[in-house]
Amino acid sequence: MEIIFLGTSSMVPTKERNQSAVLISYKIHGILIDCGEGTQRQLKLAGIPVTKITKILITHWHGDHTFGLPGLISTMGASNYNKTLEIYGPKGTKKKIENMFNAFVFDRRIELKIIEIEQGKFFENDEFCLEALPLNHGIETFGYNLIEKDRRKIDVKAVKKLGIPEGPLLGKLQDGKAIRFKDKKIAPEETTYAIKGKKISIISDTSPCNNCYKLAENADILICESTYESTLEEKGEAYSHMTAKQAAEIANKANVKRLILTHFSARYNDIKHVEDDAKQIFNDSVAAWDLMKINL
């Protein structure tokens, strides 16, 4: 699993920071969270083809999180995108996408599946699930979790000792099913071991609220908006945004392993003091930069 930050600025981009977008790559899946203006160019700089994207999760419909959608979808059409792009977002997303297609000319239309979500789990397969909770930002806004499912890995020494050959029997054990081999029943616990799945939490634009803590609980990585440093907390309250210190308080109380700060006000040329603001509360805090990569 890899996380790449395609844009780490807030409403106004800077020379160093693009508008909001984060891509999570997991096996064949490319999950894009928000699509600020210039996202497709950031993908090119990162060496990631637009055809990698399979899902787009829209946190809310403010422009700095969605202005990149028309260009990205147009380029997908020009790139012979042959999948069905799934777009998830708050109520009203279908109408907004329809209006977008009415406003612009798209020479090649790709297949879209648009899903307006409510809180809770909204996607699940054999590998992971996606869930959403509403946040507090003046318009309908969601935070998201990607939760990888626990999986089993083969204990090579145990398998060799028992003489089990490669093939479907190992696959069944890895799926947690018992097998029969040489007239003996073998339980998965004898030949495999469990690996805890990872959890990535994304808290988009919001003032602090209870759902921030619920989303972040026990996350391996918390990606959290940190528009201001703590001296501007009143400004954050006025615009329903958080400070780095408030993000750190959430990480601390929610038992997060690592906090990644993002969505910084364009007023900051040097983001280090914003990072230091968070580190006073939660030491494992890092201020993201554009094209920063994290591997899990």
Steps between C-alpha positions, in 0.01 A plus 500: 500500500632842406372849580606795286407860575416672172392828660552634852380861480156623603281739299783680318787308336857623543817456295586197713154359581210393282137481609367198690545146369633176649541169314503166680632217284406153620570207267285564188308783667576870469286696746512877452372710789394838359619651175611860529600710199819368340472146637561336162825694459609388845434141393732553203771640726462194723521266201150358562272446197143626533387147409622387845200669665202273565310699763463865592377592848375857524507639853291807409427724206710807576696591189848440640402134541322449166615749233732235352222252419407620147860499381580165658194327353565656159859372503379155605284494189796601284710226666266216397385442856314168474368458854193639671609791718320498835435841654375518859385818667237677710137545405476709183811349338303351207349838412834677527667248268210536256542880507872459438433301182250765391755776554792347307547308177644152555615344173521152651272402784612233741266276695412644840330349802396780736400409854360749751598371839377525855698436816632151564651234277438566130741260326642158582686225320720209613796731569372820659199714579430873478291690751394861550390728782369856470715790614428862598582740218186698422411284197461123490851364545630147559812355653605157377661179624671233294515187715702208371370161608711270714669231293693180554850424376650156449746379763759364257683286758179337624385427144834346402503285812157362412596459135203696363570590135435838340154530354132514599552340842719791610242739360228346717719524810575863419124560474464366854357161399610159633626239252559127488849388399631143522185398694566767760292809570713814509364822648604839363641592842763225458639632174418871479516811713279809511606845382297794625360717221600867474266793555533836325277784619441824308352799681423773251389858563327525836503653841567248779201270560424158649515327163863606462586276796279217373662507157854513635466231768802265487603619152844404373505825300281803568501756219348811652433855387712752690424828332639722776744502786354526850535879525227522234252270672229769497541536124467124471175509696365774276565301182441148643863394469750348741838594633797263503475484877134391482592232246770377739251486787277276290794274413603479864156416638409263215811282544633579152843367404602780263352841414548662160399867484369654179271771352716794608405865465686676218624753758771254606822501298675290764282223637746381765350706782157354417654153530668601828160618626369144462813336638444670837196273541576201276864435422452278195358783290622589151400791276435358154650650186387461142603163348592362843463119506429265789522123469319269739 
